[in-house]
Amino acid sequence: MGLDLGTTKVTAVIAEVDPDGLTSISGVGTKKCEGLRKGVIVDIDKTVRAIEGAVTEAEIMAGYSLGSAFVSISGDHIKGMNSTGVVAVSKPDKEITDDDVDRVVAASRGVVVPNDRTILHVIPQEYVVDDQDGISHPVGMSGIRLEVQTHIITGSATCAQNVIKSVRRAGIDVEELVLQSLATGYSLVSEEESNLGVAVVDLGGGTTDIAVFKDGALHHTALLGLGGHNITNDLAVGLRTPLAQAEILKIRDGCAKSAGIAEDEALEVPGVHGRKARHLSKKVLAQIMESRVDELLYLVRKQLVKSDYYEVLGAGVILTGGTSLVDGILDASEEVISMPTRLGLPEGVGGLQDYVDDPRMATAVGLIRYAADMIAKGGVPRSSTDASFGSIVGKVKRWVNTFF
């Protein structure tokens, strides 16, 4: 099961993985959640109720229950850094083994992490055997010295434990906490895009998660504390209407580009607390949205430039998340970020595909594909899972056995 804890909603997706690695969606559940703010849990009780509702809905659709899940984690406490590990090849004949790869990845974890933080992922970017770089799979090669470049994701230990606590109180074991933007990439990014260079921008309700993939690996992660809620808030203030009505107007009538909208196109704007509704030009709505969307996309561009990957993103940008459904936002992205942009819809799954053919489902489906990749590798990937969360290898094996 994939369990996506978003700022506005909790999504649960249940899937089966056949011996060939094909993933089939069998259950989907979604519940509104008011227990998170900008990706961080602020009310455990509300979060637990949302998790229980989403999981129950998914289990009813699937026709069976699962006791564990791969769970997304996000928030501005997430930090990414690059690291290097170096070891000597151990075998007398100097053939590189899985054990050498384990040791070199472990060596790259030797960075100073404060006591209040925990390592969530250690993701290999490339290996270097002696003086030969750009290697993705060194096992079986010959060499004396093995080096690895990794991207290390850390998060607040308290925030991570609150996620685990909430999920467990809902009756679900946590197989692994997975960075939201990493999971999203699993469902959206093709091998060609990953090799060429692409930025996945997840426009959520409270946050915007950014992940840069290059040369087949994750190279950079960042998070902005802005999202669709900020657009809704601006509309509520600018149009003097309740937040709930501003959200409806944003989805139903909103547009990220005001050009081309006639001045005489009118819409009805409900008043606050019984005040009379007013009729305003649809162009005014678009102008407010355009300003906020452009600001958000400018901050995305600024983050990509700061990362030093902006110039090498040959495949451009993938926009996903609920806010990516705003009319005109793809055009706005191409203008502001100055890169080709496409809408990110989950790929590579079967079964109830119609239920997840939506950018708002990208993370939940990505968690499923991440789990399927783990199964294909025979257990917990060497690049992830901090020991502070306990060993989960046994749980993964039991989880796999439920399908085989």
C-alpha positions in Angstrom: 0.0 0.0 0.0 1.1 3.5 -0.8 0.0 6.2 1.7 0.4 9.8 0.7 0.0 12.3 3.5 -0.6 15.6 1.8 -1.4 19.0 3.2 -5.0 18.9 2.0 -5.8 15.2 1.7 -4.6 11.7 2.5 -4.5 9.2 -0.4 -4.2 5.4 0.0 -3.5 3.2 -3.0 -3.4 -0.6 -2.9 -1.7 -2.6 -5.6 -0.6 -6.1 -6.5 2.8 -6.8 -8.0 3.1 -10.0 -10.2 6.3 -12.1 -10.5 7.2 -10.1 -13.7 7.1 -6.9 -11.7 3.9 -5.5 -13.3 1.9 -3.4 -10.9 -1.9 -3.5 -10.9 -3.9 -1.0 -8.9 -6.8 -2.7 -7.0 -7.9 0.0 -4.5 -7.9 3.8 -4.1 -9.1 5.9 -1.2 -8.9 9.7 -0.6 -10.0 11.7 2.5 -9.7 15.4 3.2 -7.2 16.1 5.9 -6.9 19.1 8.2 -4.1 17.7 10.4 -1.1 18.9 8.3 0.3 22.3 7.6 2.8 22.7 4.8 3.5 19.0 4.8 4.0 18.7 8.6 1.6 17.1 11.1 0.1 19.6 13.5 -2.9 17.6 14.7 -2.4 13.8 15.1 -6.0 13.0 15.8 -7.3 14.7 12.6 -4.5 13.0 10.6 -5.3 9.6 12.1 -9.0 10.0 11.1 -8.1 10.9 7.6 -5.7 8.0 7.3 -8.3 5.6 8.6 -10.9 6.9 6.1 -8.6 6.7 3.1 -7.3 3.2 4.0 -10.8 1.9 4.6 -12.0 3.2 1.3 -9.1 1.7 -0.5 -9.5 -1.7 1.2 -13.2 -1.8 0.4 -12.5 -1.2 -3.2 -9.7 -3.8 -3.3 -11.7 -6.4 -1.4 -8.9 -7.2 1.1 -6.8 -5.5 3.8 -3.2 -4.7 4.2 -1.5 -4.0 7.5 1.5 -2.0 6.2 2.3 0.8 3.9 5.1 2.9 2.3 4.4 6.4 3.5 5.4 9.8 2.0 7.1 12.5 4.1 7.5 16.1 3.2 7.8 19.5 4.8 10.4 22.3 5.0 12.4 20.3 7.5 13.6 18.1 4.7 17.1 18.8 3.6 19.3 17.4 0.8 23.1 17.2 0.5 25.6 15.5 -1.7 28.3 13.2 -0.2 31.2 11.0 -1.3 32.3 7.5 -0.1 35.5 5.7 -1.0 36.6 2.1 -0.2 39.2 -0.4 -1.4 37.9 -3.4 -3.3 38.0 -6.4 -0.9 38.4 -9.5 -3.1 41.9 -10.7 -4.0 41.1 -10.8 -7.7 39.7 -7.2 -7.4 36.3 -8.0 -8.7 33.7 -5.6 -7.2 30.9 -7.3 -5.3 27.6 -6.3 -3.7 29.4 -6.1 -0.4 31.8 -3.5 -1.8 28.9 -1.5 -3.0 27.3 -1.8 0.5 30.5 -0.6 2.1 31.0 2.4 -0.1 27.5 3.6 0.2 27.7 3.2 4.0 31.0 5.2 3.9 29.2 8.1 2.2 26.8 8.2 5.2 29.7 9.4 7.3 28.5 13.0 7.4 27.8 14.9 10.6 24.0 14.8 11.2 22.6 16.7 14.3 20.9 14.6 16.9 17.5 16.1 16.1 17.7 14.9 12.5 17.7 11.5 10.8 18.8 10.2 7.5 15.9 9.1 5.3 17.6 8.2 2.1 21.2 7.8 0.8 20.8 7.7 -3.0 23.8 6.7 -5.2 24.2 9.1 -8.2 27.3 7.5 -9.8 30.2 5.2 -9.1 33.9 5.7 -9.9 36.1 2.7 -10.3 39.7 3.8 -10.1 39.7 6.7 -12.6 36.6 5.6 -14.6 33.6 7.7 -13.7 30.0 7.7 -14.8 29.3 4.1 -13.7 25.8 3.1 -12.6 26.3 -0.6 -11.8 29.9 -1.4 -10.7 29.3 -5.0 -9.5 31.3 -7.5 -11.6 33.8 -4.8 -12.7 37.5 -5.0 -11.8 39.2 -2.3 -9.9 41.3 -1.3 -6.8 39.4 1.7 -5.6 35.6 2.2 -5.5 34.1 5.6 -5.0 30.4 6.7 -5.0 28.7 10.1 -5.2 25.4 10.1 -3.2 22.5 12.4 -2.5 21.6 12.3 1.2 18.1 13.2 2.4 17.7 14.1 6.0 14.6 15.2 8.0 13.5 16.2 11.4 13.5 13.1 13.7 10.5 14.5 15.5 8.5 15.1 12.4 9.3 11.7 11.1 8.3 10.0 14.4 5.0 12.0 14.3 4.2 10.5 10.8 5.0 7.0 12.0 2.9 7.5 15.2 -0.1 8.7 13.2 0.0 5.9 10.7 0.5 3.3 13.5 -2.4 4.7 15.5 -4.5 4.2 12.3 -3.6 0.5 12.5 -1.0 0.5 9.8 2.7 -0.4 10.1 5.2 1.8 8.3 7.4 -0.2 5.9 9.4 2.9 5.0 9.2 6.7 5.0 9.8 7.9 1.4 10.5 11.4 0.4 7.5 12.7 -1.4 9.3 14.2 -4.4 11.3 11.0 -4.8 8.1 8.9 -4.8 6.5 11.3 -7.3 9.4 10.9 -9.6 9.0 7.1 -9.6 5.5 7.5 -11.2 6.3 10.3 -13.7 9.8 10.3 -14.9 10.8 8.2 -17.9 14.2 6.7 -18.2 15.0 9.0 -21.1 14.0 12.1 -19.1 15.9 10.9 -16.1 19.1 10.5 -18.2 18.7 13.7 -20.1 17.8 15.8 -17.0 14.4 16.8 -15.8 12.9 18.8 -12.9 9.7 17.4 -11.2 7.7 20.2 -9.6 4.9 19.0 -7.4 2.5 21.9 -6.8 0.6 20.8 -3.7 -1.8 22.6 -1.5 0.7 23.9 1.1 4.1 23.2 -0.4 5.9 22.9 -3.7 8.3 20.0 -3.9 11.2 20.1 -6.4 13.3 17.1 -7.5 16.0 17.1 -10.1 16.8 13.9 -11.9 20.0 13.6 -14.1 22.0 10.8 -15.5 19.4 8.3 -14.2 19.5 9.4 -10.5 18.1 12.0 -8.1 20.6 14.8 -7.8 18.8 17.7 -6.1 15.8 18.2 -3.8 14.2 21.4 -2.5 10.9 22.5 -1.0 9.1 25.8 -1.1 6.6 26.7 1.6 4.1 27.9 -1.0 1.3 26.1 -2.9 -2.2 26.2 -4.1 -3.5 27.5 -0.7 -1.6 30.7 -1.3 -3.5 31.3 -4.6 -6.8 30.5 -2.8 -6.0 33.0 0.0 -5.2 35.8 -2.5 -8.5 35.1 -4.3 -10.4 35.2 -1.0 -8.9 38.5 0.0 -9.0 40.1 -3.5 -12.5 39.0 -4.3 -13.8 39.3 -0.7 -15.3 35.9 -0.6 -14.9 32.9 1.8 -12.0 30.6 1.4 -14.2 27.7 0.4 -15.8 29.7 -2.3 -12.4 31.0 -3.5 -11.2 27.4 -3.9 -14.3 26.6 -6.0 -13.7 29.7 -8.2 -10.0 28.8 -8.6 -10.8 25.3 -9.8 -14.0 26.0 -11.8 -13.2 29.4 -13.4 -9.6 30.1 -12.7 -6.8 30.6 -15.3 -3.1 31.3 -14.8 -3.1 33.5 -17.9 -5.3 36.6 -18.1 -4.5 37.4 -21.8 -7.3 36.4 -24.1 -10.0 36.6 -21.4 -12.6 39.2 -22.4 -13.5 42.0 -20.0 -17.2 41.2 -20.3 -16.9 37.6 -19.2 -18.6 37.8 -15.8 -18.9 35.4 -12.8 -20.8 35.4 -9.6 -18.7 35.8 -6.4 -20.5 34.8 -3.2 -20.2 37.3 -0.3 -18.9 36.7 3.2 -21.3 35.7 6.0 -24.6 36.4 4.2 -23.5 39.5 2.3 -24.8 39.8 -1.2 -23.1 38.0 -4.1 -21.4 40.3 -6.6 -20.7 40.0 -10.3 -17.1 40.5 -11.4 -15.2 40.1 -14.5 -13.5 36.7 -15.0 -10.5 38.6 -16.1 -10.0 40.0 -12.5 -10.0 36.5 -11.2 -7.3 35.5 -13.8 -5.2 38.6 -13.0 -5.0 37.7 -9.3 -4.2 34.1 -10.1 -1.6 35.0 -12.8 0.3 37.2 -10.3 0.5 34.5 -7.6 1.2 31.7 -10.1 4.0 33.7 -11.8 5.5 34.4 -8.3 5.5 30.7 -7.4 7.0 29.7 -10.7 9.7 32.4 -10.4 10.7 30.9 -7.1 10.9 27.5 -8.7 13.1 28.9 -11.4 15.3 30.6 -8.8 15.7 27.3 -6.9 16.7 25.5 -10.1 19.3 28.1 -11.0 20.6 28.0 -7.4 21.0 24.3 -7.7 23.4 24.6 -10.7 21.3 22.2 -12.6 19.1 24.7 -14.5 21.4 24.7 -17.6 21.4 20.9 -17.9 17.7 20.0 -17.8 17.4 18.8 -21.3 14.0 17.3 -20.8 12.7 20.5 -19.1 10.0 20.5 -16.4 7.2 18.1 -15.3 4.4 19.8 -13.4 2.2 17.7 -11.1 0.1 18.0 -8.0 -3.4 19.5 -7.7 -2.4 23.1 -8.6 -1.0 21.8 -11.9 -4.6 21.4 -13.1 -5.1 25.1 -13.1 -5.9 26.2 -16.7 -3.0 27.9 -18.4 -0.3 26.9 -15.9 1.7 24.9 -18.4 2.0 28.0 -20.6 2.9 30.1 -17.6 5.6 27.6 -16.6 7.2 27.7 -20.1 7.3 31.5 -20.0 8.5 32.0 -16.4 10.9 29.0 -16.1 11.8 29.2 -19.8 11.7 25.5 -20.3 9.4 23.0 -22.1 6.8 21.8 -19.6 4.4 18.9 -19.5 1.7 17.7 -17.2 2.8 14.8 -15.0 0.3 11.9 -14.9 1.1 8.6 -13.2 2.5 6.0 -15.6 3.5 2.3 -15.5 0.6 0.8 -13.7 -2.4 -1.3 -14.7 -5.7 -2.3 -13.0 -7.9 0.6 -11.9 -5.8 3.0 -14.0 -8.7 5.4 -14.5 -8.8 6.1 -10.8 -5.2 7.3 -10.6 -5.0 9.0 -14.0 -4.6 12.3 -12.2 -1.6 14.5 -11.2 -3.0 14.5 -7.6 -2.4 10.8 -7.5 1.3 10.9 -8.6 2.9 10.5 -5.2 0.6 7.7 -4.0 1.2 5.8 -7.3 4.9 6.6 -7.0 5.0 5.0 -3.6 3.6 1.8 -5.1 6.2 1.8 -7.9 8.9 2.5 -5.3 7.7 -0.6 -3.4 7.6 -2.7 -6.6 11.2 -1.6 -7.3 12.2 -2.7 -3.8 10.6 -6.1 -4.4 12.4 -6.5 -7.7 15.7 -5.8 -5.9 14.9 -8.4 -3.3 14.5 -6.2 -0.2 15.3 -2.8 1.2 17.4 -0.8 -1.2 20.9 -0.2 0.1 20.4 3.5 -0.5 17.6 4.1 2.0 16.2 3.6 5.4 18.0 4.9 8.5 18.7 2.5 11.3 17.0 4.7 13.8 13.6 3.6 12.4 14.5 0.0 13.1 15.1 -2.9 10.7 12.3 -3.4 8.2 13.8 -6.1 6.0 11.8 -8.7 7.8 8.6 -6.7 7.3 9.2 -6.3 3.7 9.7 -10.0 3.2 6.5 -10.7 5.0 4.7 -8.1 2.9 6.1 -9.7 -0.3 4.9 -13.1 0.9 1.3 -11.9 1.0 1.4 -11.7 -2.8 3.5 -14.8 -3.6 
